Amino acid sequence: MKTKLSRPLAAPALRRALLAGVALLLATAVVTVPASAADTATIGVVGQPVAVATGPDGTLYVSDQSYNGGVLAYRPGETVPSRTIRTGAGPTSLAVTPDGTLYVAQSEGAQSEIGVVAPGAGEVSLVMKVSFGTHWLAVGPEGSLYVVSPEENSLSVVKPGDAWVNRTIQAGPYPVRVALAKDGTAYATNQLAGTVTVIPPGAAWPSHTIDVGAQASPHGIAAAPDGTVYVANIMTNDVAVIEPGGTAVARRIPVGRAPQEVLSAADGTVYVTNSLDDSVSVIPAGASAAETIAVGDDPGRLVQRADGSVVVVNRRGKSLSVLDGGQDVPAAAVAPGGGEPAGTADAGTSDGAVISQGSFGIALPAVAAGAGALLLASAAFLVAVLRRRRKAAGAGTEQAWALD
């Protein structure tokens, strides 16, 4: 009795199987495309916007440095501020604690101050007098306020709930920004010296200094969730990368012209504002090159909101650029605007605002794993198809089966 041969799989069917596997891979790859100019919205701002921070309730705060300015407050979804918080003259840097307390660097005549705004309040209720000059603010993981004083070459620390300086730490020549890692380590950029001062958690003095280039003019700084530190160098148009626990620059990533501020996402994505190029460089975790997104005139500080969007302050453009950051940020990872979220790293923005999610809907490692799984699945499927075809064609004869 003859054995009836099953009908071999036709070539068109094989081609369709191949195309299906390719389509699945391409569909996965699409998810990894970063935010682009097409995903950018612009919001006009009245006054002179300088700093930006976000609160635990999703409120976006933008400082208006005009003499009679204040802090503009945008609720989630708003393109026009719902209220203006009354502050001292010329408010600049902002920082928000996990409980929603807002700190504002301001002045009263020649006296520099830090105004304290209670959660939900409409005006400054308490003032801390500080030394003369410009000051930049950041909030640590436990809620402590860090005040950078360039003219005094120091950092001051105010404990949560206090209205006075707990300790003052000497930094290098002209510190301009500070980033707080999730373990509480502070990193301050010393612009005139071309160095980064490293201060262990709770320490009264630095442990060491890292050289990033005497002519680099380091400015913005960010500490990523894995402990990697990123430093924007204005004069050399690059970002210096310091590995976790490192004491020297490991590598440099070219970005746009005159990079000023840096922000790090919870997934490791890094954002850099390029003030002369009117652009933002987006560096995926572990990458050595950046993508570029066009924004408004003279971009500076930036922050990420709970919905995943990244907000950039365009100073000369008097506007905000809102970049679509992809999926929503988990509530536990949301930065309490101006400081570090519990369990995540400092965003590294100039006014201490923290970011916790990048411009990718899915983190690159997850995408790579998904793509690899699909590739293997497609390969296995094709092997099975080919075996079936070969077995069908050769039934009744001896066979020997030998398979980023």
Secondary structure, DSSP 8 states (H G I E B T S, - for coil): ----------HHHHHHHHHHHHHHHHHHHHTT----GGGEEEEE-SS-EEEEEE-TTS-EEEEE-STT-EEEEE-TT-SS-SEEEE-SBS---EEE-TT--EEEEEEETTEEEEEEE-TT-SB--EEEE--SS--EEEE-TTS-EEEEEGGGTEEEEE-TT-SS-SEEEE-SSSEEEEEE-TTS-EEEEETTTTEEEEE-TT-SS-SEEEE--TTT-EEEEEE-TTS-EEEEETTTTEEEEE-TT-SS--EEEE-SSSEEEEEE-TTS-EEEEETTTTEEEEE-TT-SS-EEEE-SSSEEEEEE-TTS-EEEEETTTTEEEEE---S---GGG---SSB--TTS-----TT-------S-SS-HHHHHHHHHHHHHHHHHHHHHHHHHHHHHHTTTS-------
